[in-house]
Amino acid sequence: MSFEERYALQMPLGETARGSVWSAKDNREGKTVAIVLLDEDASDAARAHFLAIHLAAKLTSHPGLVRVLETGETASGQLYAALEHAEGESLRARLAHGPPLRLDVAVRTIIEVLEALSGLHDQDLAHGDVSPGNLILREKGSRLSKRLVGLGIGRARVRAGEEPLDDEEQLGELAFMSPAQARGEVVADARSDTFSAAAVLYAALTGAPPHYGETLDALRDDVIDGPVWSVAQVRPEAAGAVAEVVDRALGPDGFATAAELAEALRTALLRSPKLGKLETPVGPLARVRPEAPPGDAAPATRKTKAAFPKPGALPKPGALPSAAAFPKPGASPKAAAMPSAAPFPKPGAM
């Protein structure tokens, strides 16, 4: 069957700089799928990467990755990928509106994400946009399933400018990029994926973003050189072995691979039984950095251009040819969008 015969596009899930994502009816199987369409004028490199990363995801077949059903071309020669429709809500929406997750569940969720990323990295490919909006959660009884979506599209490049960040969704995604991505040195590589996964866990533990900015330039500068307060500074009750691993992952040394961070978190979780009694804070992430925490709290880490390794020093970076923001399957852009952010409360008020 041709693309046009098999799939009936139903509702756009979002537009990107390199294509679009749609909810569609699979006429042959009688179910709803997500269709990623690459722009017709995409470069040869973009087309090659689009096919490669979806094939890699299909071969990896990890339960933490959205399942790739098939790839192909439309009658007009436009590349497409048919994906499992990841039902549920994004972690971004869960953090904003609740219900909260137990912190030990949040840690295990990120461990599964890291395992899925490791499968991609083993094939010299990277995701490029690991963020709360691209992690879809769905509760099945007492079980929580997780799907990392956003393959083949990548993170939006941060354009220069002083314009306000009116797009809450964009702010929510860019706050989780790595310093190398913020500097424009890479669009995606294994180390940036690992850093971003740690940033997502930081937000789940503390209810605060690792970086702040009311404009694109301000956010970029904060990711590159701004301090990242330790977990203990922002939420003292969450301090402990897991918090120390997250602090290290967001520091200048970090972790070289997703597998290393996953193993460190597994070990730390065994030493952090109190996380089973704590929950993720509920509320929007802040745009503006709050007042400095107490001076006797653990010091913040600061990333500098010299401290964060150049992509050339990393094994097989697997960079994407270009990038764009990826929408959230399973929810319309309006429903999934982050609500207006308010300044994050002082740590003592949490």
C-alpha positions as CSV (number, residue, x, y, z in Angstrom):
1,M,0.0,0.0,0.0
2,S,1.2,3.5,-0.7
3,F,1.5,6.1,2.1
4,E,-1.6,7.9,0.8
5,E,-3.6,4.7,0.9
6,R,-2.5,3.4,4.2
7,Y,-2.4,6.6,6.4
8,A,-5.1,9.3,6.8
9,L,-3.6,12.3,8.5
10,Q,-6.0,13.6,11.1
11,M,-4.6,16.3,13.4
12,P,-1.3,18.2,13.4
13,L,0.6,17.7,16.5
14,G,3.0,20.5,15.7
15,E,5.2,22.2,13.1
16,T,9.0,22.2,13.3
17,A,11.8,23.9,11.3
18,R,12.3,20.6,9.4
19,G,8.9,19.1,9.1
20,S,5.7,18.3,10.9
21,V,4.2,15.7,13.1
22,W,0.6,14.4,12.7
23,S,-1.8,12.1,14.4
24,A,-3.0,9.7,11.7
25,K,-5.2,6.7,11.2
26,D,-3.5,3.5,10.0
27,N,-6.1,2.2,7.6
28,R,-4.5,-1.2,7.4
29,E,-4.1,-1.9,11.1
30,G,-7.1,0.2,12.2
31,K,-5.2,2.1,14.9
32,T,-3.9,5.6,15.6
33,V,-0.2,6.3,14.9
34,A,2.1,9.3,14.8
35,I,3.5,10.4,11.4
36,V,6.7,12.4,11.2
37,L,7.0,14.1,7.8
38,L,10.4,15.6,6.8
39,D,10.3,18.7,4.7
40,E,10.5,18.1,1.0
41,D,13.4,20.5,0.6
42,A,15.5,18.8,3.4
43,S,19.1,18.3,2.6
44,D,20.6,15.0,1.7
45,A,22.4,14.9,5.1
46,A,19.1,15.5,6.9
47,R,17.3,12.8,4.9
48,A,20.1,10.3,5.6
49,H,20.0,11.1,9.3
50,F,16.2,10.9,9.5
51,L,16.3,7.4,8.1
52,A,19.3,6.3,10.2
53,I,18.0,7.4,13.6
54,H,14.6,5.8,13.0
55,L,16.2,2.6,11.8
56,A,18.5,2.7,14.9
57,A,15.5,3.1,17.2
58,K,13.7,0.2,15.5
59,L,16.7,-2.0,16.0
60,T,17.3,-0.9,19.5
61,S,13.7,-1.8,20.4
62,H,14.0,-0.5,24.0
63,P,10.7,-0.1,25.9
64,G,11.8,3.5,26.8
65,L,11.9,4.5,23.1
66,V,8.8,5.2,21.1
67,R,8.4,2.2,18.7
68,V,9.2,2.9,15.0
69,L,6.7,1.0,12.8
70,E,8.1,1.9,9.4
71,T,9.8,4.5,7.3
72,G,9.3,5.4,3.6
73,E,8.4,8.1,1.0
74,T,5.2,9.7,0.0
75,A,4.2,9.9,-3.6
76,S,5.9,13.3,-3.8
77,G,9.1,11.9,-2.4
78,Q,8.7,13.3,1.1
79,L,10.3,11.1,3.8
80,Y,8.1,9.9,6.6
81,A,8.3,7.7,9.7
82,A,5.3,6.0,11.2
83,L,5.6,5.7,15.0
84,E,3.7,4.2,17.8
85,H,1.3,6.9,19.2
86,A,2.7,7.4,22.7
87,E,-0.5,7.9,24.7
88,G,-0.2,9.7,28.0
89,E,1.1,13.0,29.2
90,S,4.5,14.6,29.1
91,L,6.7,14.8,32.2
92,R,6.6,18.6,31.6
93,A,2.8,18.6,32.1
94,R,3.1,16.3,35.1
95,L,5.6,18.6,36.8
96,A,3.4,21.6,36.1
97,H,0.0,20.2,37.0
98,G,0.5,17.0,39.0
99,P,-0.3,14.6,40.3
100,P,3.3,14.4,41.7
101,L,5.6,11.4,41.2
102,R,7.5,9.8,44.1
103,L,11.1,10.9,43.7
104,D,12.4,7.3,43.6
105,V,10.0,6.7,40.7
106,A,11.4,9.8,39.0
107,V,14.9,8.5,39.4
108,R,14.0,5.1,37.9
109,T,12.3,6.8,35.0
110,I,15.5,8.7,34.1
111,I,17.5,5.5,34.5
112,E,15.3,3.9,31.9
113,V,15.6,6.9,29.6
114,L,19.4,6.7,29.9
115,E,19.3,3.0,29.0
116,A,17.3,3.8,25.9
117,L,19.7,6.6,25.0
118,S,22.6,4.2,25.5
119,G,21.2,1.9,22.8
120,L,21.1,4.9,20.3
121,H,24.6,6.0,21.3
122,D,26.0,2.5,20.7
123,Q,25.0,3.0,17.1
124,D,26.8,6.4,16.9
125,L,23.5,8.3,17.0
126,A,22.1,10.8,19.4
127,H,18.6,12.1,20.3
128,G,19.4,15.8,20.7
129,D,16.3,17.0,22.6
130,V,16.0,15.1,25.9
131,S,13.6,17.3,27.8
132,P,10.5,16.9,30.0
133,G,8.2,17.6,27.0
134,N,9.7,14.7,25.1
135,L,9.2,12.1,27.9
136,I,5.7,10.7,27.8
137,L,4.3,9.0,30.9
138,R,1.3,6.7,31.1
139,E,0.0,4.9,34.2
140,K,-1.3,1.3,33.7
141,G,-2.6,0.3,37.0
142,S,0.3,0.4,39.4
143,R,2.8,0.5,36.5
144,L,4.2,3.6,34.9
145,S,5.3,3.3,31.3
146,K,7.8,5.8,29.8
147,R,8.4,6.7,26.2
148,L,11.1,9.0,24.9
149,V,9.8,10.7,21.8
150,G,11.3,13.3,19.5
151,L,13.5,11.1,17.3
152,G,14.8,12.5,14.0
153,I,13.8,16.1,14.6
154,G,16.2,17.4,17.2
155,R,16.4,20.5,19.3
156,A,15.9,24.0,18.0
157,R,19.0,26.0,17.4
158,V,19.0,29.0,19.8
159,R,18.9,32.0,17.5
160,A,20.5,35.3,18.6
161,G,18.2,37.9,19.8
162,E,16.8,39.9,22.7
163,E,13.2,39.1,22.0
164,P,11.3,37.8,25.1
165,L,10.7,34.1,25.3
166,D,6.9,34.2,24.8
167,D,6.8,30.5,23.8
168,E,6.6,28.6,27.1
169,E,7.2,25.4,25.3
170,Q,10.4,26.6,23.7
171,L,11.7,27.9,27.0
172,G,10.9,24.6,28.7
173,E,12.9,22.7,26.2
174,L,15.9,24.9,25.7
175,A,16.5,25.2,29.5
176,F,17.7,21.5,29.3
177,M,20.3,21.8,26.6
178,S,24.0,21.2,27.2
179,P,26.6,24.0,27.2
180,A,28.0,22.6,23.9
181,Q,24.6,22.9,22.3
182,A,24.1,26.4,23.6
183,R,27.5,27.4,22.1
184,G,26.4,26.0,18.8
185,E,29.3,23.5,18.7
186,V,27.0,20.5,18.4
187,V,23.3,19.9,17.7
188,A,23.3,16.4,19.3
189,D,25.9,14.0,20.7
190,A,26.0,11.4,23.4
191,R,27.4,13.6,26.0
192,S,24.8,16.3,25.5
193,D,22.0,13.7,25.7
194,T,23.5,12.5,29.0
195,F,23.7,16.1,30.4
196,S,20.1,16.8,29.3
197,A,18.8,13.6,31.1
198,A,20.5,14.8,34.3
199,A,18.9,18.2,33.8
200,V,15.5,16.6,33.6
201,L,16.1,14.7,36.8
202,Y,17.3,17.9,38.5
203,A,13.9,19.5,37.6
204,A,12.0,16.5,39.0
205,L,14.0,16.5,42.2
206,T,13.8,20.3,42.9
207,G,10.9,21.7,40.9
208,A,13.3,24.2,39.5
209,P,15.0,24.4,36.1
210,P,18.8,24.1,36.0
211,H,19.0,27.3,33.9
212,Y,17.0,30.5,33.7
213,G,16.4,33.2,31.1
214,E,13.7,35.6,30.0
215,T,15.2,36.1,26.5
216,L,17.0,33.6,24.2
217,D,20.4,35.3,24.7
218,A,19.9,35.3,28.5
219,L,19.0,31.7,28.5
220,R,21.9,30.7,26.3
221,D,24.4,32.7,28.4
222,D,23.1,31.0,31.6
223,V,23.4,27.5,30.1
224,I,27.0,28.3,29.0
225,D,28.4,30.1,32.1
226,G,25.6,30.4,34.7
227,P,25.9,28.5,38.0
228,V,23.8,25.5,38.6
229,W,22.8,25.4,42.2
230,S,23.2,22.1,43.9
231,V,20.1,20.0,44.6
232,A,20.7,20.5,48.3
233,Q,20.6,24.3,47.8
234,V,17.3,24.3,46.1
235,R,15.6,21.5,48.0
236,P,17.5,20.5,51.1
237,E,15.2,17.5,51.9
238,A,16.2,15.9,48.6
239,A,19.9,16.0,49.4
240,G,21.8,12.8,49.4
241,A,23.6,10.3,47.1
242,V,21.3,10.8,44.1
243,A,21.5,14.6,44.4
244,E,25.3,14.3,44.5
245,V,25.3,12.3,41.3
246,V,23.0,14.8,39.6
247,D,25.2,17.7,40.7
248,R,28.2,16.0,39.3
249,A,26.4,15.3,36.0
250,L,25.6,19.0,35.6
251,G,29.1,20.1,36.5
252,P,32.2,20.6,34.3
253,D,33.3,17.0,34.6
254,G,30.0,15.3,34.1
255,F,29.6,11.7,32.9
256,A,31.0,10.6,29.6
257,T,28.2,8.2,28.7
258,A,24.5,7.6,29.5
259,A,25.4,4.1,30.7
260,E,27.8,5.5,33.3
261,L,25.2,8.0,34.6
262,A,22.6,5.2,34.8
263,E,24.9,3.0,36.8
264,A,25.8,5.8,39.2
265,L,22.1,6.6,39.8
266,R,21.3,2.9,40.4
267,T,23.9,2.7,43.1
268,A,23.0,6.1,44.6
269,L,19.3,5.1,44.7
270,L,20.1,2.2,47.0
271,R,21.6,4.7,49.4
272,S,18.6,7.1,49.2
273,P,15.6,5.3,50.8
274,K,14.1,8.7,51.9
275,L,13.3,9.5,48.2
276,G,10.5,7.0,48.4
277,K,8.8,9.4,50.9
278,L,9.2,12.6,48.8
279,E,7.4,13.7,45.7
280,T,8.1,15.9,42.8
281,P,7.1,19.6,43.4
282,V,4.1,20.7,41.3
283,G,4.1,24.0,39.6
284,P,5.5,25.8,36.5
285,L,9.3,26.2,36.1
286,A,10.7,29.7,36.7
287,R,12.1,32.0,34.1
288,V,14.0,34.2,36.6
289,R,16.7,33.0,38.9
290,P,15.5,33.4,42.5
291,E,17.6,35.1,45.2
292,A,20.8,33.3,46.2
293,P,20.4,30.4,48.6
294,P,22.0,30.4,52.0
295,G,25.8,30.9,52.0
296,D,26.4,27.7,54.0
297,A,24.7,25.5,51.4
298,A,26.7,23.3,49.1
299,P,28.4,25.4,46.4
300,A,26.9,25.7,43.0
301,T,28.8,24.4,39.9
302,R,29.8,26.7,37.1
303,K,30.4,25.5,33.6
304,T,32.9,27.4,31.4
305,K,33.8,26.9,27.8
306,A,37.2,25.6,28.8
307,A,35.8,23.2,31.4
308,F,33.2,21.5,29.2
309,P,34.9,19.2,26.7
310,K,34.9,20.1,23.1
311,P,32.8,17.7,20.9
312,G,36.0,16.7,19.1
313,A,37.3,15.2,22.3
314,L,34.3,12.9,22.7
315,P,34.0,9.5,21.0
316,K,31.9,9.6,17.9
317,P,29.6,12.5,18.5
318,G,27.0,11.6,15.9
319,A,25.8,15.2,15.3
320,L,22.6,16.0,13.6
321,P,22.7,18.0,10.4
322,S,20.2,20.6,11.6
323,A,17.6,20.9,14.4
324,A,14.2,21.9,15.4
325,A,11.8,21.6,18.4
326,F,9.8,18.5,18.5
327,P,6.1,18.4,19.5
328,K,4.5,16.1,22.0
329,P,2.6,13.1,20.5
330,G,-0.5,12.3,22.5
331,A,-1.5,15.9,23.2
332,S,-2.3,18.9,21.1
333,P,0.3,21.7,21.3
334,K,-2.1,23.9,23.2
335,A,-3.0,21.2,25.8
336,A,0.6,20.2,26.3
337,A,2.0,23.7,26.6
338,M,3.7,24.8,29.8
339,P,1.6,27.4,31.6
340,S,3.1,30.8,32.3
341,A,6.0,30.5,34.6
342,A,6.2,32.3,37.9
343,P,9.4,33.0,39.9
344,F,10.5,29.9,41.8
345,P,10.0,30.3,45.6
346,K,12.9,30.6,47.9
347,P,14.3,27.2,49.0
348,G,13.2,27.8,52.6
349,A,9.6,28.2,51.4
350,M,9.4,24.8,49.8
